[in-house]
Amino acid sequence: MFDFSDDASHREKCYTTIAQLPWVIDSNQIPRKKAPFSTIMNHPFVHTVEVILEDEVYAEVQTSLDEINKPRSARVFMSPSELLEHDFFNTYIKTGNVMMISEGRAGSDTMLTLNDGILRIELGKEVYERTGLTGKPIRSGGRKHAKDRFLVELNLRLPSMLHGKKGFDRIVWAFQNVLNRPMAWLFCDLVSFSVDQESPTPIEKQSPQWIDSGPKKTNLSRVSMPPLQGLVSSHMSEDDMQQKCGAFSEWIALVQLKSSRISADDEVDPYLSRYEVQVPGYEVCRTVNLVSLKWQGIISSKWILDLYACLLNGRKSSHGSRLSPSSSFSWFTLSALTLRTQAVDGRDGFTIATAPSIASQAPSDGNLSLSMSGDEETSLRDAPRYSSVTWEYVGATTIR
């Protein structure tokens, strides 16, 4: 109807991945190399997580969700050189594990991130030459062949990263003489989620402003929902699969926006909006009551992985968590938006739709081999198997 395309929209990408989840998942050994788990792990700096599910499903998993530690982060002001001070460096980087991101905008400002002991510094050419550190040129979204932005990556957990070592002292000098401006940081300790500490920690010296990210619950009544049965199939053409996945992704976005267009009682004039939940030629929509749970703060991928495993949990046994849904409609979606750390082709977030009836005749990723009784194995085989559709957003300009 209208042509809103521009140069920026042509750089935006959405990668869609369809996967079948394993029959059994051990909550202590969650797989991380296969989708959708790998997608979660590839997005470390998340600022918003939202889960959408039916109210009946929420009532079943509410107790398990309450048992998950709430993500806790802090806002602090400190200079980069304070990262290398003995107490902070040894507690949080050498022996501990923290996630930090500084103020600044990727592609234009000096910006630092710390994750898994690796410190990434993005800075302009002039500042880069003054630091004396070794880095590589990166794209900034400006002139294509101009080398005006550089990235320095430092693995602070290497044995050579110690005070008194020549290479480490060069980093200390650069932080004390060039990158010496105090900055605002978001700080998240991935090792300890305890609110009360028996002894003061090094971060307390920075007078942190603690942020407890509790879930914000929103009820959505009488929502018209498109059918999930056979959303994707091995017999479906690529165009049909793209159309159905795109339509469901659009519906999820409207649920997140709390749009009136998804209401079962919506009677908007088609002159104002032509959107319809019902896809012509497919099954009739259902009317459901939904619950939206939203967490905001700096949230680690490990916490999101635990949340996803909690939502997947069915009846528990000594073998792990069985993915045996109680009904064919026990579906949910998990969405995450990230803080941008790259100016070009940066990961902006993802949405994972999970249900036992999304994919029909999906290829199997292995046989079920467990040390359980015959009745348990038969029951598990007869239960519907969960599948997922993942949309990963890359290079978006208007996602936040």
C-alpha positions as CSV (number, residue, x, y, z in Angstrom):
1,M,0.0,0.0,0.0
2,F,2.8,2.4,0.9
3,D,6.5,2.2,0.0
4,F,8.5,2.7,3.2
5,S,11.7,1.1,2.0
6,D,15.0,3.0,2.4
7,D,18.7,2.2,2.3
8,A,18.8,1.3,6.0
9,S,16.0,-1.3,5.7
10,H,18.0,-3.1,3.0
11,R,20.8,-3.8,5.5
12,E,18.4,-5.4,8.0
13,K,18.3,-9.2,8.1
14,C,16.1,-11.8,9.8
15,Y,17.5,-15.4,10.0
16,T,14.8,-18.0,10.6
17,T,15.8,-21.4,12.0
18,I,13.5,-24.4,12.5
19,A,14.7,-27.0,14.9
20,Q,13.4,-30.1,16.8
21,L,14.2,-30.2,20.4
22,P,15.6,-33.3,22.2
23,W,13.3,-35.7,24.0
24,V,15.1,-35.2,27.3
25,I,17.1,-32.2,28.6
26,D,19.1,-32.2,31.7
27,S,18.7,-28.9,33.5
28,N,22.3,-29.1,34.7
29,Q,23.7,-29.8,31.2
30,I,21.7,-27.8,28.8
31,P,22.9,-28.2,25.2
32,R,24.4,-25.0,23.8
33,K,25.7,-25.9,20.3
34,K,22.3,-26.5,18.6
35,A,19.5,-24.1,17.9
36,P,17.7,-22.6,19.6
37,F,20.1,-22.9,22.5
38,S,23.0,-21.6,20.4
39,T,21.0,-18.5,19.5
40,I,20.5,-17.6,23.1
41,M,24.2,-18.0,23.9
42,N,25.2,-15.8,21.0
43,H,23.4,-12.8,22.6
44,P,25.3,-11.9,25.8
45,F,24.2,-8.3,26.4
46,V,20.4,-8.4,26.7
47,H,18.4,-5.6,28.1
48,T,14.8,-6.9,27.7
49,V,13.4,-10.4,27.9
50,E,9.7,-11.1,27.3
51,V,7.8,-14.4,27.6
52,I,4.3,-14.8,26.1
53,L,2.2,-17.8,27.0
54,E,-1.4,-18.8,27.7
55,D,-2.7,-18.2,31.2
56,E,-3.3,-21.9,31.8
57,V,0.3,-22.7,30.9
58,Y,1.5,-19.9,33.2
59,A,-0.4,-21.4,36.1
60,E,1.5,-24.6,35.6
61,V,5.0,-23.1,35.4
62,Q,4.5,-20.2,37.8
63,T,6.1,-22.1,40.8
64,S,9.1,-23.0,38.7
65,L,9.5,-19.5,37.5
66,D,9.4,-18.1,41.0
67,E,12.3,-20.4,42.0
68,I,14.6,-18.8,39.3
69,N,17.0,-16.2,40.7
70,K,16.0,-12.7,39.5
71,P,18.6,-11.1,37.3
72,R,20.5,-8.5,39.3
73,S,22.7,-5.8,37.8
74,A,24.2,-2.5,38.9
75,R,25.0,0.9,37.4
76,V,28.4,2.2,38.4
77,F,30.8,5.1,37.4
78,M,34.4,4.1,37.1
79,S,37.4,4.6,34.8
80,P,38.8,1.7,32.7
81,S,41.9,1.7,34.9
82,E,39.9,0.6,37.9
83,L,39.1,-2.6,36.1
84,L,42.7,-3.6,36.5
85,E,43.1,-2.8,40.2
86,H,44.2,-5.8,42.2
87,D,40.9,-6.5,44.2
88,F,38.5,-5.9,41.3
89,F,40.8,-7.7,38.7
90,N,41.4,-10.8,40.8
91,T,37.8,-11.1,42.1
92,Y,35.8,-10.5,39.0
93,I,38.0,-11.3,36.1
94,K,40.7,-13.8,37.0
95,T,38.7,-16.0,39.4
96,G,35.2,-14.8,38.9
97,N,33.0,-13.9,35.9
98,V,31.3,-10.6,35.3
99,M,29.6,-9.0,32.3
100,M,30.1,-5.2,31.8
101,I,29.3,-2.7,29.1
102,S,30.2,1.0,29.2
103,E,28.4,4.0,27.9
104,G,28.8,5.0,24.3
105,R,27.4,4.3,20.9
106,A,29.0,1.7,18.7
107,G,30.4,3.2,15.5
108,S,30.9,6.7,16.9
109,D,32.1,6.7,20.6
110,T,34.7,5.0,22.6
111,M,33.0,1.9,24.0
112,L,34.2,-1.0,26.2
113,T,32.6,-4.4,26.9
114,L,33.7,-7.2,29.2
115,N,32.4,-10.8,28.8
116,D,34.0,-14.1,29.7
117,G,37.3,-12.3,30.6
118,I,37.6,-10.7,27.1
119,L,37.7,-6.9,27.1
120,R,36.7,-5.4,23.8
121,I,37.6,-1.7,23.2
122,E,36.1,0.1,20.2
123,L,37.7,3.5,19.6
124,G,38.5,6.1,16.9
125,K,41.7,6.2,14.9
126,E,43.2,9.1,16.8
127,V,42.6,7.6,20.2
128,Y,43.7,4.2,19.0
129,E,47.1,5.5,17.8
130,R,47.7,7.2,21.2
131,T,47.0,4.1,23.2
132,G,49.8,2.0,21.6
133,L,47.6,-1.1,21.8
134,T,47.3,-3.6,18.9
135,G,43.9,-3.9,17.2
136,K,42.2,-4.3,13.9
137,P,40.1,-1.9,11.7
138,I,36.4,-2.5,11.8
139,R,33.4,-1.2,9.8
140,S,31.7,1.8,11.3
141,G,28.8,2.3,8.9
142,G,30.4,5.3,7.3
143,R,32.7,5.4,4.3
144,K,33.2,1.9,3.1
145,H,37.0,1.8,2.7
146,A,38.0,4.4,5.4
147,K,39.8,2.9,8.4
148,D,38.6,5.3,11.0
149,R,37.4,2.8,13.7
150,F,39.5,0.1,15.4
151,L,38.7,-2.8,17.8
152,V,41.1,-4.0,20.5
153,E,40.5,-7.4,22.0
154,L,42.3,-8.3,25.2
155,N,42.0,-11.7,26.9
156,L,42.5,-10.7,30.5
157,R,42.5,-14.4,31.7
158,L,45.8,-15.3,30.0
159,P,48.7,-16.2,32.3
160,S,50.6,-13.3,30.9
161,M,48.0,-10.8,32.1
162,L,49.6,-10.0,35.4
163,H,50.8,-6.8,37.0
164,G,54.5,-6.5,36.3
165,K,54.4,-8.1,32.9
166,K,55.5,-5.9,30.1
167,G,52.4,-6.4,27.9
168,F,50.0,-5.9,30.8
169,D,51.8,-2.8,32.0
170,R,51.3,-1.3,28.5
171,I,47.5,-1.8,29.0
172,V,47.7,-0.2,32.4
173,W,49.6,2.8,30.9
174,A,47.0,3.2,28.1
175,F,44.1,3.2,30.6
176,Q,45.8,5.7,33.0
177,N,47.0,8.2,30.3
178,V,44.7,7.9,27.4
179,L,41.4,6.1,28.3
180,N,41.3,7.8,31.7
181,R,37.9,9.4,31.6
182,P,35.3,8.0,34.1
183,M,32.5,6.2,32.4
184,A,29.1,4.9,33.3
185,W,28.9,1.1,33.2
186,L,26.3,-1.6,33.6
187,F,27.7,-4.4,35.8
188,C,26.4,-8.0,36.2
189,D,28.1,-10.6,38.4
190,L,27.4,-14.0,36.7
191,V,28.8,-16.0,39.6
192,S,26.8,-14.7,42.6
193,F,23.1,-13.7,42.5
194,S,22.8,-13.2,46.2
195,V,21.4,-9.9,47.4
196,D,23.0,-10.0,50.8
197,Q,26.8,-10.3,51.0
198,E,28.5,-11.4,54.2
199,S,31.6,-9.3,53.4
200,P,31.9,-6.2,51.2
201,T,32.8,-6.9,47.6
202,P,35.1,-4.8,45.4
203,I,32.1,-3.4,43.5
204,E,30.8,-1.8,46.6
205,K,33.6,0.7,46.6
206,Q,32.1,2.2,43.4
207,S,28.8,3.0,45.2
208,P,26.7,0.9,42.7
209,Q,23.0,1.6,42.0
210,W,21.6,-1.9,42.1
211,I,18.9,-2.9,39.7
212,D,16.7,-5.9,40.5
213,S,14.9,-7.1,37.4
214,G,11.6,-8.7,38.6
215,P,9.1,-9.8,36.0
216,K,6.4,-7.4,35.0
217,K,3.2,-9.3,34.4
218,T,0.5,-8.2,31.9
219,N,-2.7,-10.0,31.2
220,L,-4.1,-10.0,27.7
221,S,-7.7,-11.2,27.5
222,R,-9.6,-12.5,24.5
223,V,-6.7,-12.6,22.0
224,S,-7.3,-14.0,18.6
225,M,-4.5,-16.5,17.9
226,P,-3.5,-18.1,14.5
227,P,-3.2,-21.9,14.4
228,L,0.2,-23.4,15.3
229,Q,-0.6,-26.9,14.0
230,G,1.8,-27.6,11.2
231,L,3.2,-24.1,11.0
232,V,6.1,-25.6,9.1
233,S,6.4,-28.9,7.2
234,S,8.9,-30.8,5.1
235,H,6.2,-31.0,2.4
236,M,5.6,-27.2,2.4
237,S,7.1,-25.0,-0.3
238,E,9.6,-22.3,0.6
239,D,7.2,-19.5,-0.2
240,D,4.4,-21.0,1.9
241,M,6.7,-21.6,4.8
242,Q,8.0,-18.0,4.6
243,Q,4.5,-16.7,4.5
244,K,3.2,-18.6,7.5
245,C,6.3,-18.0,9.6
246,G,6.2,-14.3,8.7
247,A,2.6,-14.0,9.6
248,F,3.1,-15.7,13.0
249,S,6.2,-13.5,13.7
250,E,4.0,-10.4,12.9
251,W,1.3,-11.7,15.3
252,I,3.9,-12.1,18.1
253,A,5.1,-8.5,17.5
254,L,1.5,-7.2,17.8
255,V,1.1,-9.1,21.0
256,Q,4.2,-7.5,22.4
257,L,2.9,-4.1,21.4
258,K,-0.5,-4.9,23.1
259,S,-2.2,-3.9,19.8
260,S,-5.9,-3.9,19.5
261,R,-5.7,-5.6,16.1
262,I,-5.2,-9.0,17.7
263,S,-8.3,-8.7,19.9
264,A,-11.1,-11.2,19.2
265,D,-13.5,-8.3,19.6
266,D,-11.7,-5.9,17.2
267,E,-13.9,-4.2,14.7
268,V,-11.5,-1.7,13.2
269,D,-12.5,-0.1,9.9
270,P,-10.5,-1.9,7.1
271,Y,-9.8,1.5,5.6
272,L,-7.6,2.2,8.7
273,S,-6.1,-1.3,9.0
274,R,-6.2,-4.3,6.7
275,Y,-4.4,-6.6,9.2
276,E,-6.3,-9.9,9.9
277,V,-5.1,-12.6,12.3
278,Q,-6.8,-15.3,10.2
279,V,-4.6,-16.4,7.3
280,P,-6.8,-17.3,4.2
281,G,-6.9,-21.0,3.4
282,Y,-5.7,-22.1,6.9
283,E,-7.4,-23.3,10.1
284,V,-9.7,-21.1,12.1
285,C,-8.2,-18.9,14.8
286,R,-8.6,-19.6,18.5
287,T,-9.6,-17.1,21.2
288,V,-7.2,-17.3,24.2
289,N,-6.1,-15.4,27.3
290,L,-2.4,-14.6,27.3
291,V,0.1,-13.6,29.9
292,S,3.2,-11.4,29.2
293,L,6.2,-11.6,31.5
294,K,8.9,-9.0,31.0
295,W,12.3,-8.6,32.6
296,Q,14.5,-5.5,32.0
297,G,18.1,-4.8,33.0
298,I,21.4,-6.2,31.8
299,I,20.6,-9.9,31.6
300,S,23.1,-12.7,30.8
301,S,22.6,-15.4,28.2
302,K,23.1,-18.0,30.9
303,W,20.1,-16.7,32.8
304,I,18.0,-16.7,29.6
305,L,19.0,-20.3,28.9
306,D,17.9,-21.3,32.4
307,L,14.6,-19.5,31.9
308,Y,14.1,-21.3,28.6
309,A,14.8,-24.7,30.2
310,C,12.4,-23.9,33.0
311,L,9.6,-23.2,30.5
312,L,10.4,-26.4,28.7
313,N,10.3,-28.5,31.9
314,G,7.5,-31.1,32.0
315,R,7.4,-33.9,34.6
316,K,10.8,-34.3,36.2
317,S,12.7,-37.5,36.8
318,S,16.1,-38.6,37.7
319,H,17.0,-38.6,34.0
320,G,16.4,-34.9,33.7
321,S,13.5,-32.8,32.4
322,R,11.1,-34.5,30.1
323,L,9.7,-32.4,27.4
324,S,6.3,-34.0,27.5
325,P,3.6,-31.2,27.2
326,S,0.3,-31.6,29.0
327,S,-1.7,-30.5,25.9
328,S,-1.2,-29.8,22.2
329,F,-1.5,-26.0,23.0
330,S,1.3,-25.8,25.6
331,W,3.2,-23.3,23.5
332,F,5.2,-20.1,24.5
333,T,7.4,-17.5,22.9
334,L,10.6,-16.0,24.3
335,S,12.0,-12.7,22.9
336,A,15.1,-10.8,23.8
337,L,16.5,-7.4,22.8
338,T,20.2,-6.7,23.1
339,L,22.4,-3.7,23.7
340,R,24.2,-2.9,20.4
341,T,27.9,-3.6,20.5
342,Q,28.6,-3.4,16.8
343,A,27.8,-0.6,14.4
344,V,27.4,-2.9,11.4
345,D,25.7,-6.3,11.2
346,G,25.3,-6.4,15.0
347,R,22.9,-8.9,16.7
348,D,19.9,-7.0,17.8
349,G,17.8,-9.8,19.4
350,F,15.8,-12.9,18.7
351,T,12.4,-14.5,19.2
352,I,11.8,-18.2,19.8
353,A,8.4,-19.8,19.3
354,T,8.2,-23.2,20.9
355,A,5.3,-25.7,20.7
356,P,4.8,-29.5,20.3
357,S,2.9,-29.0,17.0
358,I,4.8,-26.3,15.1
359,A,6.8,-28.7,12.8
360,S,5.3,-31.8,11.2
361,Q,7.5,-34.6,10.0
362,A,10.6,-32.8,11.0
363,P,13.8,-34.7,10.7
364,S,14.9,-36.6,13.8
365,D,18.2,-35.6,15.4
366,G,18.8,-39.0,17.1
367,N,17.3,-41.9,18.8
368,L,15.8,-42.0,22.3
369,S,18.2,-44.0,24.4
370,L,17.6,-43.8,28.1
371,S,17.9,-46.1,31.1
372,M,14.2,-46.1,32.0
373,S,11.4,-48.6,32.2
374,G,9.5,-49.7,29.1
375,D,6.3,-47.9,30.2
376,E,8.2,-44.7,30.7
377,E,9.9,-44.9,27.3
378,T,6.6,-45.7,25.6
379,S,4.9,-42.8,27.3
380,L,7.6,-40.4,26.3
381,R,7.6,-41.6,22.7
382,D,3.9,-41.2,22.4
383,A,4.0,-37.6,23.7
384,P,4.2,-34.8,21.2
385,R,7.7,-33.5,20.6
386,Y,8.6,-29.9,21.0
387,S,9.8,-27.9,18.0
388,S,11.0,-24.3,17.7
389,V,11.1,-21.6,15.2
390,T,13.7,-18.9,15.9
391,W,13.9,-15.5,14.3
392,E,17.3,-13.7,14.8
393,Y,17.5,-10.0,14.0
394,V,20.7,-8.6,12.6
395,G,21.5,-5.1,11.6
396,A,18.1,-3.6,12.6
397,T,17.9,0.1,12.8
398,T,14.5,0.6,14.5
399,I,14.2,-2.4,16.8
400,R,14.7,-0.3,20.0
